[in-house]
């Protein structure tokens, strides 16, 4: 078993429906070259990047609120 394989997300191949690792470029069951369309991969990357930015901004907002509250006391 590969290191980190336990936490790897799995998707269904668009041709045969077999579960394969998200980063896989070839489906082991049916042999298709692109089990996930490139448009879906790009969309997923945009969503994850946006979620990361929102998470960082939320943490900055919370820390800013805490530090400004401490200064007022």
Residue, then its C-alpha position, 0 to 999 in steps of 0.5 A: x500500500x502506498x504512503x498516504x493512500x488511505x486518505x486519498x479521495x476516490x471518484x467513479x470512472x465516467x466510463x465504467x463507474x469503478x472507484x479509482x483514485x482522484x489523481x489517477x490518469x488511467x482507469x485500471x478497470x476499463x483502461x480509459x485514459x481520462x477517467x475524469x474530464x479535465x473541465x471537472x478537474x479545473x472546476x474542483x481546483x478553483x473551488x478548493x482554491x476559493x475555499x482556502x482563500x475564504x478560510x484564511x480570510x476568516x482566520x484573519x478576521x477572527x484574529x483581528x477582532x480578538x486583537x482589537x478587542x484586547x486593545x480596547x480593554 
